Amino acid sequence: MTVERGLRGIAGFLILLSVALGYWVHAAFFLFTAFVGANLFQSAFTNACPMMAILRKAGFQDSKGPVRIARDLPARS
């Protein structure tokens, strides 16, 4: 798995978790949702994210170029 995919997965999980906690436990958990969103926003411009460094140390690889998604692949016959 690449660093970029791992980062999106972790961020999505943390956002869903904090929204659920904010709804069922305490509204202050919505602040964590805002923190994750703000961190993703700033990393889009600076390309610096602490979680990316953690994932690299955990053994995740950087992508080797553009990621091909299913709609870009030729159709199977």
C-alpha positions as CSV (number, residue, x, y, z in Angstrom):
1,M,0.0,0.0,0.0
2,T,1.2,3.5,-0.8
3,V,1.6,6.4,1.6
4,E,-1.1,8.3,-0.2
5,R,-3.7,5.5,0.0
6,G,-2.8,4.9,3.6
7,L,-3.2,8.6,4.4
8,R,-6.6,8.8,2.8
9,G,-7.7,5.6,4.6
10,I,-6.6,6.8,8.0
11,A,-8.1,10.3,7.5
12,G,-11.4,8.9,6.3
13,F,-11.5,6.5,9.3
14,L,-10.7,9.3,11.8
15,I,-13.3,11.6,10.3
16,L,-16.0,9.0,10.5
17,L,-15.0,8.0,14.0
18,S,-15.0,11.6,15.2
19,V,-18.4,12.4,13.6
20,A,-19.9,9.3,15.3
21,L,-18.4,10.3,18.7
22,G,-19.6,13.8,18.2
23,Y,-23.1,12.6,17.6
24,W,-23.4,9.9,20.2
25,V,-20.9,11.0,23.0
26,H,-20.1,14.7,23.0
27,A,-20.2,17.5,20.5
28,A,-16.6,18.5,21.3
29,F,-15.5,15.6,19.1
30,F,-16.5,17.6,16.1
31,L,-13.4,19.7,16.8
32,F,-11.3,16.7,15.9
33,T,-13.1,16.4,12.6
34,A,-12.2,20.0,11.9
35,F,-8.6,19.4,12.8
36,V,-8.3,16.4,10.4
37,G,-10.0,18.4,7.6
38,A,-7.7,21.4,8.2
39,N,-4.6,19.2,8.2
40,L,-5.7,17.6,4.9
41,F,-6.3,21.1,3.4
42,Q,-3.0,22.5,4.4
43,S,-1.1,19.3,3.2
44,A,-2.7,19.8,-0.2
45,F,-0.7,23.0,-0.6
46,T,2.5,22.3,1.4
47,N,2.8,18.5,0.8
48,A,3.8,18.2,4.4
49,C,1.8,16.0,6.7
50,P,3.0,14.3,10.0
51,M,1.0,11.2,9.2
52,M,2.9,10.7,5.9
53,A,6.2,10.6,7.8
54,I,4.7,8.1,10.3
55,L,3.5,5.9,7.4
56,R,6.9,6.0,5.7
57,K,8.6,4.8,8.9
58,A,6.0,2.1,9.2
59,G,7.1,0.8,5.8
60,F,4.5,2.3,3.4
61,Q,6.0,3.1,-0.1
62,D,5.6,6.3,-2.0
63,S,3.7,5.9,-5.3
64,K,5.8,5.4,-8.4
65,G,3.8,7.8,-10.6
66,P,0.2,8.4,-11.4
67,V,-2.2,6.0,-9.9
68,R,-4.3,4.1,-12.4
69,I,-7.9,3.6,-11.5
70,A,-10.4,1.1,-12.9
71,R,-12.0,3.4,-15.4
72,D,-8.6,4.2,-16.9
73,L,-7.8,0.5,-17.6
74,P,-8.8,-1.2,-20.8
75,A,-12.0,-3.2,-20.7
76,R,-11.7,-7.0,-20.3
77,S,-12.9,-9.1,-23.2
